[in-house]
Amino acid sequence: MREIFAGLPWWVKWIAVPVIALVVFGGLIASVVGFVIWLLFKVLVFVALVGGLIYVVRKFMSSSSSRSDW
């Protein structure tokens, strides 16, 4: 690989090749990043719902046990 880039200017290695890679694979990169963000959002919603359910169940259980003490 080094032999290929040996006689070329620095801007070809560090600017032109990455820009070409972004143009070619940009859609794929964007879809992967979008999927990861969507997945993290779903995990966050799941954690919030489970946490809310646990809070409500514990609140209900503590209030029902204090009523049975009467």
LUMDREN-633101 format. One record per residue: residue in three letters; residue number from 1; x, y, z of N, C-alpha, C, CB in turn. Coordinates in steps of 0.05 Angstrom, whole numbers, padded with zeros to 5 digits, always signed. Glycine has a CB too. Layout:
REM residues N
+-----+-----+--------+--------+--------+--------+--------+--------+--------+--------+--------+--------+--------+--------+
! res !   n !    npx !    npy !    npz !   capx !   capy !   capz !    cpx !    cpy !    cpz !   cbpx !   cbpy !   cbpz !
+-----+-----+--------+--------+--------+--------+--------+--------+--------+--------+--------+--------+--------+--------+
! ALA ! NUM !      X !      Y !      Z !      X !      Y !      Z !      X !      Y !      Z !      X !      Y !      Z !
...
+-----+-----+--------+--------+--------+--------+--------+--------+--------+--------+--------+--------+--------+--------+
***
This chain:
REM residues 70
+-----+-----+--------+--------+--------+--------+--------+--------+--------+--------+--------+--------+--------+--------+
! res !   n !    npx !    npy !    npz !   capx !   capy !   capz !    cpx !    cpy !    cpz !   cbpx !   cbpy !   cbpz !
+-----+-----+--------+--------+--------+--------+--------+--------+--------+--------+--------+--------+--------+--------+
! MET !   1 ! +00016 ! -00024 ! +00000 ! +00000 ! +00000 ! +00000 ! +00017 ! +00025 ! +00000 ! -00019 ! +00000 ! +00024 !
! ARG !   2 ! +00039 ! +00024 ! +00015 ! +00057 ! +00048 ! +00016 ! +00069 ! +00054 ! -00012 ! +00079 ! +00043 ! +00036 !
! GLU !   3 ! +00074 ! +00033 ! -00027 ! +00086 ! +00038 ! -00054 ! +00067 ! +00053 ! -00072 ! +00094 ! +00011 ! -00067 !
! ILE !   4 ! +00041 ! +00048 ! -00068 ! +00021 ! +00061 ! -00085 ! +00021 ! +00091 ! -00080 ! -00007 ! +00050 ! -00080 !
! PHE !   5 ! +00022 ! +00099 ! -00055 ! +00021 ! +00128 ! -00047 ! +00049 ! +00141 ! -00046 ! +00007 ! +00131 ! -00021 !
! ALA !   6 ! +00070 ! +00127 ! -00052 ! +00097 ! +00137 ! -00048 ! +00103 ! +00162 ! -00064 ! +00117 ! +00115 ! -00054 !
! GLY !   7 ! +00096 ! +00163 ! -00090 ! +00103 ! +00185 ! -00106 ! +00081 ! +00207 ! -00107 ! +00108 ! +00176 ! -00134 !
! LEU !   8 ! +00060 ! +00204 ! -00092 ! +00038 ! +00223 ! -00094 ! +00041 ! +00245 ! -00073 ! +00011 ! +00209 ! -00089 !
! PRO !   9 ! +00030 ! +00269 ! -00078 ! +00031 ! +00290 ! -00058 ! +00016 ! +00283 ! -00032 ! +00020 ! +00317 ! -00069 !
! TRP !  10 ! +00022 ! +00298 ! -00011 ! +00010 ! +00292 ! +00015 ! -00020 ! +00296 ! +00015 ! +00022 ! +00309 ! +00037 !
! TRP !  11 ! -00030 ! +00315 ! -00001 ! -00059 ! +00321 ! +00000 ! -00075 ! +00299 ! -00013 ! -00064 ! +00347 ! -00014 !
! VAL !  12 ! -00063 ! +00282 ! -00030 ! -00078 ! +00260 ! -00041 ! -00083 ! +00239 ! -00019 ! -00061 ! +00247 ! -00064 !
! LYS !  13 ! -00063 ! +00234 ! -00003 ! -00067 ! +00214 ! +00019 ! -00086 ! +00223 ! +00040 ! -00040 ! +00207 ! +00031 !
! TRP !  14 ! -00083 ! +00249 ! +00048 ! -00097 ! +00258 ! +00072 ! -00123 ! +00273 ! +00066 ! -00079 ! +00276 ! +00087 !
! ILE !  15 ! -00128 ! +00282 ! +00041 ! -00152 ! +00297 ! +00035 ! -00169 ! +00282 ! +00013 ! -00145 ! +00325 ! +00025 !
! ALA !  16 ! -00156 ! +00277 ! -00010 ! -00171 ! +00266 ! -00032 ! -00182 ! +00238 ! -00027 ! -00154 ! +00266 ! -00057 !
! VAL !  17 ! -00166 ! +00220 ! -00016 ! -00175 ! +00192 ! -00012 ! -00197 ! +00191 ! +00010 ! -00151 ! +00175 ! -00003 !
! PRO !  18 ! -00195 ! +00205 ! +00032 ! -00217 ! +00204 ! +00051 ! -00243 ! +00217 ! +00040 ! -00209 ! +00219 ! +00077 !
! VAL !  19 ! -00240 ! +00238 ! +00024 ! -00264 ! +00251 ! +00012 ! -00277 ! +00231 ! -00007 ! -00257 ! +00277 ! -00003 !
! ILE !  20 ! -00262 ! +00217 ! -00023 ! -00273 ! +00197 ! -00041 ! -00286 ! +00175 ! -00026 ! -00251 ! +00186 ! -00060 !
! ALA !  21 ! -00274 ! +00166 ! -00004 ! -00286 ! +00145 ! +00013 ! -00312 ! +00154 ! +00025 ! -00267 ! +00137 ! +00035 !
! LEU !  22 ! -00314 ! +00179 ! +00034 ! -00339 ! +00190 ! +00044 ! -00360 ! +00192 ! +00023 ! -00335 ! +00217 ! +00057 !
! VAL !  23 ! -00353 ! +00199 ! -00001 ! -00373 ! +00201 ! -00022 ! -00383 ! +00173 ! -00029 ! -00360 ! +00214 ! -00047 !
! VAL !  24 ! -00365 ! +00154 ! -00031 ! -00373 ! +00126 ! -00039 ! -00389 ! +00113 ! -00016 ! -00349 ! +00110 ! -00046 !
! PHE !  25 ! -00379 ! +00114 ! +00008 ! -00391 ! +00100 ! +00031 ! -00407 ! +00118 ! +00049 ! -00369 ! +00087 ! +00047 !
! GLY !  26 ! -00412 ! +00143 ! +00041 ! -00427 ! +00161 ! +00058 ! -00454 ! +00152 ! +00066 ! -00428 ! +00188 ! +00045 !
! GLY !  27 ! -00469 ! +00141 ! +00047 ! -00496 ! +00131 ! +00053 ! -00496 ! +00108 ! +00073 ! -00510 ! +00123 ! +00028 !
! LEU !  28 ! -00476 ! +00090 ! +00069 ! -00474 ! +00068 ! +00088 ! -00466 ! +00078 ! +00116 ! -00453 ! +00048 ! +00077 !
! ILE !  29 ! -00448 ! +00096 ! +00117 ! -00439 ! +00107 ! +00143 ! -00462 ! +00121 ! +00157 ! -00415 ! +00126 ! +00140 !
! ALA !  30 ! -00477 ! +00137 ! +00141 ! -00500 ! +00151 ! +00153 ! -00522 ! +00132 ! +00163 ! -00512 ! +00171 ! +00132 !
! SER !  31 ! -00527 ! +00111 ! +00148 ! -00547 ! +00092 ! +00156 ! -00539 ! +00077 ! +00181 ! -00554 ! +00072 ! +00134 !
! VAL !  32 ! -00513 ! +00070 ! +00183 ! -00503 ! +00056 ! +00207 ! -00505 ! +00074 ! +00231 ! -00474 ! +00046 ! +00203 !
! VAL !  33 ! -00497 ! +00099 ! +00228 ! -00498 ! +00119 ! +00250 ! -00527 ! +00123 ! +00258 ! -00485 ! +00145 ! +00243 !
! GLY !  34 ! -00545 ! +00126 ! +00239 ! -00573 ! +00129 ! +00245 ! -00585 ! +00105 ! +00259 ! -00589 ! +00134 ! +00219 !
! PHE !  35 ! -00577 ! +00081 ! +00251 ! -00587 ! +00057 ! +00265 ! -00577 ! +00056 ! +00294 ! -00578 ! +00032 ! +00250 !
! VAL !  36 ! -00552 ! +00063 ! +00298 ! -00541 ! +00063 ! +00325 ! -00556 ! +00083 ! +00343 ! -00511 ! +00069 ! +00325 !
! ILE !  37 ! -00561 ! +00107 ! +00333 ! -00575 ! +00127 ! +00348 ! -00604 ! +00118 ! +00354 ! -00576 ! +00154 ! +00333 !
! TRP !  38 ! -00617 ! +00106 ! +00334 ! -00644 ! +00096 ! +00338 ! -00645 ! +00074 ! +00359 ! -00656 ! +00085 ! +00311 !
! LEU !  39 ! -00624 ! +00056 ! +00358 ! -00623 ! +00035 ! +00378 ! -00618 ! +00045 ! +00406 ! -00601 ! +00015 ! +00370 !
! LEU !  40 ! -00600 ! +00065 ! +00409 ! -00596 ! +00077 ! +00435 ! -00621 ! +00091 ! +00446 ! -00573 ! +00097 ! +00433 !
! PHE !  41 ! -00636 ! +00104 ! +00428 ! -00661 ! +00117 ! +00436 ! -00681 ! +00096 ! +00446 ! -00673 ! +00133 ! +00413 !
! LYS !  42 ! -00683 ! +00073 ! +00432 ! -00701 ! +00052 ! +00440 ! -00693 ! +00040 ! +00467 ! -00702 ! +00030 ! +00419 !
! VAL !  43 ! -00667 ! +00037 ! +00471 ! -00657 ! +00027 ! +00497 ! -00663 ! +00046 ! +00519 ! -00627 ! +00021 ! +00496 !
! LEU !  44 ! -00660 ! +00072 ! +00514 ! -00666 ! +00092 ! +00534 ! -00696 ! +00092 ! +00541 ! -00658 ! +00120 ! +00524 !
! VAL !  45 ! -00713 ! +00090 ! +00521 ! -00742 ! +00088 ! +00526 ! -00749 ! +00064 ! +00542 ! -00758 ! +00088 ! +00500 !
! PHE !  46 ! -00737 ! +00041 ! +00536 ! -00741 ! +00016 ! +00550 ! -00733 ! +00019 ! +00580 ! -00726 ! -00007 ! +00537 !
! VAL !  47 ! -00710 ! +00030 ! +00584 ! -00700 ! +00034 ! +00612 ! -00719 ! +00052 ! +00627 ! -00671 ! +00044 ! +00612 !
! ALA !  48 ! -00728 ! +00074 ! +00615 ! -00746 ! +00093 ! +00628 ! -00772 ! +00079 ! +00635 ! -00751 ! +00117 ! +00611 !
! LEU !  49 ! -00783 ! +00063 ! +00617 ! -00809 ! +00050 ! +00622 ! -00806 ! +00029 ! +00644 ! -00819 ! +00037 ! +00597 !
! VAL !  50 ! -00785 ! +00013 ! +00644 ! -00780 ! -00007 ! +00664 ! -00776 ! +00007 ! +00691 ! -00757 ! -00025 ! +00657 !
! GLY !  51 ! -00760 ! +00028 ! +00692 ! -00756 ! +00043 ! +00717 ! -00782 ! +00055 ! +00727 ! -00736 ! +00065 ! +00712 !
! GLY !  52 ! -00799 ! +00066 ! +00710 ! -00825 ! +00076 ! +00718 ! -00843 ! +00054 ! +00729 ! -00839 ! +00090 ! +00696 !
! LEU !  53 ! -00843 ! +00031 ! +00716 ! -00859 ! +00008 ! +00725 ! -00850 ! -00001 ! +00753 ! -00857 ! -00015 ! +00706 !
! ILE !  54 ! -00824 ! -00003 ! +00757 ! -00813 ! -00012 ! +00783 ! -00821 ! +00009 ! +00804 ! -00782 ! -00015 ! +00782 !
! TYR !  55 ! -00819 ! +00035 ! +00798 ! -00826 ! +00056 ! +00817 ! -00855 ! +00054 ! +00825 ! -00820 ! +00083 ! +00805 !
! VAL !  56 ! -00873 ! +00050 ! +00805 ! -00902 ! +00049 ! +00811 ! -00908 ! +00024 ! +00827 ! -00918 ! +00049 ! +00784 !
! VAL !  57 ! -00896 ! +00001 ! +00820 ! -00902 ! -00023 ! +00835 ! -00892 ! -00021 ! +00863 ! -00889 ! -00048 ! +00821 !
! ARG !  58 ! -00869 ! -00010 ! +00867 ! -00859 ! -00007 ! +00895 ! -00876 ! +00012 ! +00911 ! -00829 ! +00002 ! +00895 !
! LYS !  59 ! -00884 ! +00034 ! +00898 ! -00901 ! +00053 ! +00912 ! -00928 ! +00040 ! +00920 ! -00906 ! +00078 ! +00894 !
! PHE !  60 ! -00939 ! +00025 ! +00901 ! -00965 ! +00011 ! +00907 ! -00961 ! -00010 ! +00929 ! -00976 ! -00002 ! +00882 !
! MET !  61 ! -00939 ! -00025 ! +00928 ! -00935 ! -00046 ! +00947 ! -00930 ! -00034 ! +00975 ! -00911 ! -00063 ! +00939 !
! SER !  62 ! -00916 ! -00012 ! +00977 ! -00911 ! +00001 ! +01003 ! -00936 ! +00013 ! +01014 ! -00889 ! +00022 ! +01001 !
! SER !  63 ! -00953 ! +00024 ! +00997 ! -00978 ! +00036 ! +01007 ! -00998 ! +00015 ! +01015 ! -00990 ! +00055 ! +00986 !
! SER !  64 ! -00998 ! -00008 ! +01000 ! -01017 ! -00029 ! +01008 ! -01009 ! -00043 ! +01033 ! -01020 ! -00049 ! +00985 !
! SER !  65 ! -00982 ! -00046 ! +01038 ! -00974 ! -00059 ! +01062 ! -00978 ! -00041 ! +01086 ! -00944 ! -00067 ! +01060 !
! SER !  66 ! -00976 ! -00015 ! +01083 ! -00982 ! +00003 ! +01106 ! -01011 ! +00003 ! +01112 ! -00971 ! +00031 ! +01100 !
! ARG !  67 ! -01028 ! -00001 ! +01092 ! -01057 ! -00002 ! +01098 ! -01064 ! -00028 ! +01113 ! -01074 ! -00001 ! +01071 !
! SER !  68 ! -01051 ! -00049 ! +01107 ! -01057 ! -00075 ! +01120 ! -01048 ! -00075 ! +01149 ! -01044 ! -00099 ! +01105 !
! ASP !  69 ! -01030 ! -00056 ! +01157 ! -01022 ! -00054 ! +01185 ! -01044 ! -00042 ! +01202 ! -00997 ! -00038 ! +01187 !
! TRP !  70 ! -01062 ! -00028 ! +01190 ! -01083 ! -00015 ! +01206 ! -01101 ! -00035 ! +01218 ! -01099 ! +00005 ! +01189 !
+-----+-----+--------+--------+--------+--------+--------+--------+--------+--------+--------+--------+--------+--------+
***
